[in-house]
Amino acid sequence: MSAQTPLQTGHVAVTLATRAPSAARPSAAAIEWGVVSALWKRDLLRLVRERSRWLGVVLQPLLFWAILGAGLGQIDTGSAAAAAGGAAQTDYLAFSFPGILVMVVLFTTIFATMSVIEDRQQGFLQQVLTGPGSRASMVFGKTLGVTTVSLVQAALCMLAAPLAGYALGSIAWLPLLAALCLGAFMLTGLGFALAWVVGSTHGYHAIMAVVLLPLWLVSGALFPARDGWLGWVMAADPMSYMVDAVRHALAGGVAVGAGSSPVVSMTVLALLACGAMALATASTRVRGGRP
């Protein structure tokens, strides 16, 4: 058998390559969804592996809620609530439960977005950025994963809703789901942008303690809206609209003690969620903690 010359061998290789069917290139939508689904599944796997840590995120706010409710008993919702047809005195367990539900989502987003710093230090997110997916798909995938984890935590917290006086059959579940999802998107977007810029977990925790936790305190979670300068602060607080939206949904309509109507709270919350997602996407263009 005669050996083939290099020319003949190359001719056979070219012929086989021509006849072989070319691999179908994935579409842009498939690439984007691949990035989103991979990051979403990654957060769910982290939830499964760290169940004790995530369970503590639920138990701590519920314990805080039970102690406050037992200590305060009744709360004055003010003359505005009485004029709207509600009682001037409301059980504090029922009043503070929407704020505790928001607190669970807040704690979940803080712990989950802290992993952005770790993923950057390990080079994982840099590898995602060098892939064919866009920055927006990376942010959306992370946000979708954190939102799913937040909904799981909120579902565990909702088991205590009858103890707060909320009948499960009278709750507006779709508005509640929308409020929790939009609120999780807003908080995750803000946390993602901050975690991307801040270079250490210690600095991230410090900023969260100084910014987000005070915003939760003056959001109407612990006391109703007041007149004067505090009322203006509560109206400017983005977390106030999340608390109001959750409060209306738990009441099955219009809740007593909320600072804004159901339509206003949900609309503002949706706009804030879109703005936070845009901010998180823009923050991914910051390198090494410096613009």
N, C-alpha and C positions, 0 to 999 in steps of 0.2 A: 504494500500500500504506500503510495507516494505521499510525501509530506506536503501540506499546503503551504503556499507562499504567503507572506504577510499581506500581499494585495488581495489574494483570494480569501484569506481569513477575515479581513476587514470588510470585503464585499458581502460575505455571509452574515456578519454581525449587523451591517447596515440593513440588509434585507430582512432579517428577523426583527429588528427594531421597527422597521416600517410596517411589517405585518402585525406586530403585537398591538393590541388595543391600548390606547393611552388611558392612564388613570384619570377618572373624573375629578376635576378640581372642585372642592366645596364652595358653595356660594358664600357671599359676604354675610348673609343672614345666618347661615349655618355656623360660620366662624364666630360670629358675635354670640350666638346662643351657646356654643361650646364653652366659651369663656365664662358666661354667666352661670351655666349649669355646674361647671367644675367648681367655681368658688362657692356657689350655693351648697353643693354637696359637702364641701370641705367644712363649712360651719356646722352642718348637721352632724357630721362625724365627730367633730369636736364636742358637740353637745352630748352625744352618746358616750364618749370616753370620759367626760368630766361631769357626770351626773350629780355628784355630791356638791360640786361648786355651784352649779346652776340652781340646785334645790335651795341652797342658802340664799340666793338672790330673791327667792319667793318668801322664805320663812322670815327673813329679817324685816321686810316691810310689814308683813302680817303681824308679827310680834309688836312692832312699833305701833301699828294701828290698834291692836287690842289694848295696849297699855294706855294710849291716849283716850280711846273711847271709854274705858272704865274710869279714868280719872276725871274727864271733863263732863261726861253725862249728856247734858243738853247744851246747845249753842244757839245764840240769838242770831237769826238770819236778817233782822232789821225790818224797818217799816216798809221798805220797798217790797219785800217778799210778802208781807201781810196784805199790802194793797193789791198785789197780783193774785191774791186768793190762796196763798200758802200760809202755813202756820208760822208765827213769829219765833217759836221755839222748835228746834229740830234735834233729833237724836244725833249725837256726834259720830257714832259708828256709821250711820247712814250717810252723813254729810261728808266724812273724810274718806270713805271707801273709794270714790272715783280718783281722788288724789293718790291713794295708795296703789291703785292699779297703774296710774301713770308713773309712779315711783318704781314699780317693778320693771316697766319698759325702760325707764331711764337707767337703772342699774344694769340692765341687760346690755344696753347699747354701750355704756361706759366700758364694761368688761370686754365686750366683743370687739369694739374698735381699738382697744388697747393692743390687740394682736396685730394691728396694722404696723405698729412700731417694730414688733418682733419680726414680722414678715419682711419688712424693709431691711432690717439689720442682717437677716439671713439671706437676703438676695432673692427671695421668692417673688415678690411683686415686681422687681426689676426684670425678672425673666418673663413675667406675664406681659410687661410693657414691650419687651422685644419681640413678642409673638405677633401674629397677624391681627389679633383683636384690638379694639379701640380702648382708649382710656375710659370712655363712658361705660362700656360693657364691663370693665373691671370694677368700676364703682358700683354699678347696678347689681352685679353678681354678689359683691360683698354686702350691699344693702339688703338684697333679697334674702340672703342667708341670715343676717342679723334680725330682720323683720320676722322671719319664720320662727327663729328661736324666741323672740319676744312674744309672739302669739302663743307659743307653747307655755311660756312662763305665765302669761296673763290667763290662760285657760286654767292652770293650776290655782291661780289666785281667785278666779271666779267661783271656785268651789265654796268659798266663804261668803259669797254674795247673799245667800239666804240669812246668814247670821247678821248681816248689815240691814236686813229688812227689805231686800230686793227680791221679789218673786221672779224666778227664772222665766216664767211664762209671760210676764209683762215687760221684759227687757226688749228693746229694739235691737236685735242682734246684728242686722246688716249695717245700720249706722255705727254700732259699737265696733264692728270689725273694720269699717272704713276709718273711724277715728284712730284706732290703735295702729293700723297700717300706715296712715299718713303721719301720725306722730312718730312712729318708729323710723320712717323715712327721713323726717326732719331731724331727729336726734342723731341718727346714724350718719347723715350727711355732715352735720356739724362736727360730730366726733371724728369722722374720717378725715375731714379737712384739718382739724387740729392735730390729730395723731400723725398725719403726713408731714406737717411742718415741724412739730416738736420732735427733738431728737432722742428723748429719754422718757421712760415710763414714769419716773418721779416727777418730771416737769408736767407731764400729761395729767397725772393725778392732782397735782397742785392747782392747775388751771381749772380742771373740772370741779374741784372743791370750792373754788372762788367764784366760778361763773355759773355752772349749771345747777348746782344744789341751791344757791340763793334764788335762782330763777324759779325753781320748784317751790320754794318756801313762800314766795309772794305771788304764786300763780292762782291762788284761790283754793289750793288743795287743803289747807289747814284752817282757813277762815274766809268768810264771804267777802265780796268786794266792798270797799269802804269809800267814803268821800274824801276829798282833799288830795294831797300829793301822793298818798299811797294808792288811791284809785287810779291816778294817771300812770303810776309805775306798773300796776297790775294790767292796765289796758295796753301798755307797750310791751309787756312780757309775752313772748311767743308761746311759752308753755301754758299760759292762761287759756288759750283757745283750745288746746288739747284737753285740758281738764274740763272745760265747759262742754266740749263735744262729747266726752265720755259721760259726764254727768247727765246730759240730756238723753243720751242713749240708754243709760241704766234706768232712768225714770220713764222711759217709753214715750217720750214726747218733749215737753218743756219742763225743765227742772227748776225748783225753787233754790235761790242762792247763786245762780250762775250769773256771770257778768255780761254775757253776750247771748244772743239768740242762737238756736240750732243752725240756721242758715249761715249766719255771719261766722260763727265759730268754725264750721266745716269749710267754708270758702277760704277764710284766712289760713286755716291749717293746710289746705291743699296748695295755696300759693307759697307758704313757707316751706313745704316739703319740696316743691319744685326748685325754689331758690337754694335750699340746702344741697340738693343733688348737683345743681350747677356749680355751687361753690366747691363741693368735693371734687368734681371733675377738673375744675380749674386748678385746684391745689396740687394735682398730680404732676403739674409742670414745674413744681418747685423741687430743686435738687439739694440733697444733703442738709435739709433744714434751713436753707437760705435761698432767696429768690434768685 
